[in-house]
């Protein structure tokens, strides 16, 4: 079938080139956005189902990656057995410091001062070790104590998610629960325990022990549903498979590379082919008095199919094959019309 006569002047050629270019550009843009979205999904473990504050387990959610907002609840408080300290927090951290010499270098001058340090300072490396010797290893070390069970709504958070809960606030030690040996050795100074005879005037080798806790605050968690647990997505390309943030954080704030899923994909693909077909029709071969819809469609499919397959090369063979099939259909149409015209 052929449609009515169409002029093939400079304006028609210009419009044809523009429509063909628009069709190709729309197809490439659509496929690139899909590829980018697919890469982001693979990077983080899959599509995220936004549950918001709906935090009750459901059989329909098994294996899915979800976004949930709420305030965690500590079921089992972490416990520091050495100092007999306990706090209703997801993670309790014990910090141990020693009052030690440290070396300060400014230009060619070297000075020394006593200050609190979180690890043993090797005074053997000092330029002037005499008179600045440090005691050596700590008799007590810092440690993290994690709750055995933290819940977010009806879900129990996996270990990796508990460790990722943000924030820190000081915890004053409970002097009444200190073991007898530590009660005799340490005294309170602010939110810490110190071995100093005069807490405000520490001496070389004195220890300072303090605790901090992860606060119970509203958080947003992105993780995989595993029964009644939220866990990291296994084998996620980003090496994590989860996200935890303070407050009610939108998905795109937590994963900036996770662009919104492209909309109207198939209408955009069809429009791309139609634009390329119209452009190809206006760029019909010399001597043709009328536009041949079949030939125009064939040329449009070939042009769009070749360029639309490029974004998928090396990443999605099925998408490449699908667009090459469109190219093949276009070539078949062109050969069929050529044979029909020659006869």
C-alpha positions in Angstrom: 0.0 0.0 0.0 1.2 3.5 -0.8 -0.1 6.8 0.6 -0.5 10.1 -1.2 2.2 12.2 -2.9 4.6 14.0 -0.6 7.0 16.7 -1.8 10.7 15.9 -1.4 12.1 19.4 -1.3 14.7 20.8 1.1 12.2 21.4 3.9 10.8 17.8 3.7 14.4 16.5 3.8 15.2 18.6 6.8 12.1 17.5 8.6 12.8 13.9 7.7 16.3 14.1 9.1 15.0 15.8 12.3 12.3 13.2 12.8 14.7 10.3 12.2 17.2 11.8 14.6 14.5 12.4 17.2 13.3 8.7 16.9 16.9 7.4 17.4 17.6 9.8 20.3 14.4 8.8 22.1 15.2 5.1 21.6 18.7 5.5 22.9 17.6 7.6 25.9 14.9 5.1 26.8 17.3 2.1 26.7 20.1 4.0 28.5 17.7 4.9 31.3 16.6 1.3 31.6 20.2 0.1 31.6 21.1 2.6 34.3 18.2 1.5 36.4 19.0 -2.2 36.0 22.7 -1.5 37.0 21.5 0.3 40.1 19.2 -2.5 41.0 22.0 -5.1 40.6 24.4 -2.9 42.6 22.1 -2.8 45.6 20.3 -6.1 45.5 17.0 -5.5 43.6 13.9 -3.4 43.5 13.0 -1.6 46.8 9.4 -1.9 48.0 8.6 1.2 50.1 6.6 0.1 53.2 7.1 3.4 55.1 5.8 2.9 58.7 4.2 -0.5 57.9 6.5 -2.7 59.9 4.7 -6.0 60.3 6.0 -9.2 58.7 4.0 -10.7 55.8 4.4 -13.9 53.8 4.1 -11.8 50.6 7.2 -9.9 51.5 9.6 -12.8 51.8 12.8 -12.3 49.9 12.0 -8.7 48.9 14.1 -5.6 49.6 12.0 -3.1 51.5 12.3 0.4 53.0 10.9 0.7 56.5 10.8 3.7 58.9 10.5 3.5 62.6 12.3 3.6 66.0 14.2 0.5 67.0 13.3 -1.3 70.3 16.0 -3.1 72.3 14.7 -6.4 73.6 18.0 -7.6 75.1 20.3 -4.9 76.4 24.1 -5.3 75.8 26.2 -6.0 78.8 29.8 -5.1 79.8 30.6 -8.0 82.1 34.0 -6.6 83.1 32.5 -3.4 84.7 29.0 -4.9 85.2 27.5 -2.1 83.1 24.3 -2.5 81.0 22.3 -0.1 78.9 19.1 -0.3 76.8 20.9 0.6 73.5 21.5 -1.4 70.3 25.3 -1.0 70.8 27.3 -0.1 73.9 30.9 0.9 73.4 33.5 1.0 76.0 36.4 3.4 75.4 39.6 3.1 77.3 42.3 5.8 77.3 45.7 6.2 79.1 47.4 9.4 80.1 50.7 9.2 78.1 53.5 11.3 76.6 53.1 12.3 73.0 55.7 13.9 70.7 54.9 17.1 68.9 57.0 18.3 66.0 56.8 21.8 64.6 59.4 22.6 62.0 62.7 21.6 63.5 61.6 21.7 67.1 60.3 18.7 69.2 58.2 19.1 72.3 56.4 16.6 74.6 53.2 16.8 76.5 51.0 14.5 78.5 47.5 13.8 77.1 44.8 11.1 76.9 45.4 8.5 74.1 43.2 5.7 72.9 46.1 3.3 72.2 49.6 2.7 73.6 52.1 5.3 72.3 55.5 3.8 71.6 57.9 6.2 73.3 60.8 4.1 72.0 60.3 6.0 68.7 60.6 9.4 70.3 63.5 11.6 69.3 64.1 12.1 73.1 62.9 9.0 74.8 64.7 9.7 78.1 62.2 11.2 80.6 59.3 10.5 78.3 58.8 6.8 78.7 55.2 5.5 78.4 53.9 2.5 80.5 53.2 0.2 77.5 50.1 -2.0 76.8 46.7 -1.1 78.4 45.6 -3.5 81.2 42.0 -3.0 80.0 41.0 -2.5 76.4 38.1 -0.9 74.7 35.3 -3.1 73.4 31.9 -3.0 71.6 28.9 -4.8 73.1 26.0 -5.5 70.8 22.4 -6.2 71.7 21.4 -9.8 70.9 18.0 -8.6 69.7 16.8 -5.3 68.3 13.4 -4.9 66.7 12.0 -2.5 64.2 8.3 -3.0 64.4 7.7 -6.7 64.0 11.1 -7.4 62.4 14.3 -8.3 64.2 17.3 -6.5 62.7 20.3 -8.5 61.5 23.7 -8.0 63.1 25.0 -5.9 60.2 22.0 -3.6 60.5 22.4 -3.2 64.2 26.1 -2.3 63.8 25.1 0.3 61.2 22.6 2.1 63.4 23.9 5.7 63.5 24.7 8.1 66.3 26.4 8.1 69.7 25.7 9.6 73.1 27.6 9.4 76.4 26.4 7.0 79.1 27.2 7.7 82.7 28.5 4.6 84.5 26.4 3.1 87.3 28.8 3.2 90.3 26.5 1.0 92.3 27.0 -2.0 90.0 30.9 -1.8 89.7 32.8 -4.9 90.8 34.6 -4.4 94.1 38.0 -4.3 92.6 37.1 -1.6 90.1 35.1 0.3 92.7 38.3 0.5 94.7 40.5 1.5 91.7 38.3 3.9 89.8 36.5 7.1 90.8 33.8 9.0 88.8 34.8 12.1 86.8 32.1 13.4 84.6 30.7 10.6 82.5 33.9 8.5 82.9 35.8 6.5 85.5 39.4 7.4 86.2 42.2 5.8 88.2 43.6 9.3 89.1 44.0 10.0 92.8 43.0 13.6 91.8 40.5 13.1 88.9 41.1 16.6 87.6 44.9 16.2 87.6 45.7 12.8 86.0 49.3 11.4 86.1 51.3 9.4 83.6 49.7 5.9 83.3 46.3 6.8 84.6 43.3 5.2 82.9 40.1 6.8 81.8 37.1 4.5 80.9 33.9 5.8 79.4 30.9 4.4 77.6 28.8 5.6 74.7 25.5 4.3 73.3 23.7 4.3 70.0 20.5 6.4 70.7 17.0 5.1 70.1 15.8 7.4 67.4 13.7 7.2 64.2 15.7 5.5 61.4 15.1 4.4 57.8 16.2 0.9 56.9 16.6 -0.6 53.5 17.1 -4.4 53.8 15.9 -7.8 52.7 13.0 -9.6 54.4 14.0 -13.0 55.7 11.2 -14.5 57.7 10.7 -12.0 60.6 14.2 -10.6 60.2 15.6 -7.7 58.1 19.0 -8.7 56.8 21.6 -7.6 54.3 21.1 -8.7 50.7 23.5 -11.5 50.1 26.2 -11.0 47.4 25.1 -7.4 46.7 27.5 -5.7 44.3 28.0 -2.7 46.6 29.4 -5.1 49.3 26.7 -4.1 51.8 23.2 -5.0 50.6 21.5 -2.6 53.1 21.2 1.1 54.0 20.5 2.7 57.4 19.9 6.4 57.9 18.6 8.8 60.6 15.0 10.0 60.3 12.5 9.4 57.5 14.9 9.5 54.6 13.6 9.2 51.0 15.0 6.4 48.9 16.9 8.7 46.5 18.6 10.4 49.4 19.9 7.1 50.7 20.7 5.8 47.2 21.4 8.8 44.9 22.4 6.5 42.1 19.0 4.7 42.2 17.1 6.8 39.7 13.4 6.4 39.5 12.2 3.5 37.4 11.7 4.8 33.8 8.0 5.3 33.0 6.1 4.6 29.8 8.9 2.5 28.3 6.9 0.7 25.6 5.0 3.9 24.5 8.3 5.6 24.2 9.8 2.8 22.2 6.8 2.8 19.9 6.9 6.5 19.5 10.6 6.3 18.7 9.9 3.8 15.9 7.0 6.0 14.6 9.2 9.1 14.5 12.0 7.3 12.7 9.4 5.8 10.3 8.0 9.3 9.4 11.5 10.6 9.0 12.5 7.7 6.8 9.3 8.2 4.7 10.3 11.8 4.0 13.8 10.7 3.1 12.5 8.2 0.5 14.7 7.1 -2.4 15.0 9.4 -5.4 12.5 8.8 -8.1 9.8 7.6 -5.7 6.7 9.7 -6.2 4.9 8.5 -3.1 5.8 7.4 0.4 5.9 3.6 0.8 4.7 2.9 4.4 6.3 -0.6 4.5 9.7 0.6 3.3 9.6 3.6 5.7 8.7 1.3 8.6 11.5 -1.0 7.6 14.1 1.8 7.5 12.7 3.1 10.8 13.1 -0.3 12.5 16.6 -0.7 11.2 17.8 2.8 12.3 16.2 2.6 15.7 17.1 -1.1 16.3 20.8 -0.6 15.6 21.2 2.4 17.9 18.8 1.1 20.7 20.9 -2.1 21.0 24.2 -0.2 21.6 23.5 0.7 25.3 22.9 -3.0 26.1 26.1 -4.3 24.5 28.2 -6.3 27.1 25.5 -6.1 29.8 22.2 -7.6 28.6 22.4 -10.0 25.6 18.6 -10.6 25.6 18.0 -6.9 25.0 20.6 -6.8 22.2 19.0 -9.8 20.6 15.5 -8.3 20.9 16.5 -5.1 19.1 18.5 -7.0 16.5 15.3 -8.9 15.8 13.6 -5.6 15.2 16.5 -4.7 12.8 15.9 -8.1 11.0 12.2 -7.4 10.7 13.0 -4.1 9.1 15.4 -5.7 6.7 12.8 -8.3 5.7 10.3 -5.5 5.1 12.8 -3.7 2.9 13.7 -6.8 0.9 10.1 -7.7 0.5 9.1 -4.3 -0.8 12.1 -4.2 -3.2 11.1 -7.6 -4.7 7.5 -6.4 -4.9 8.6 -3.2 -6.8 10.8 -5.1 -9.2 8.0 -7.3 -10.2 
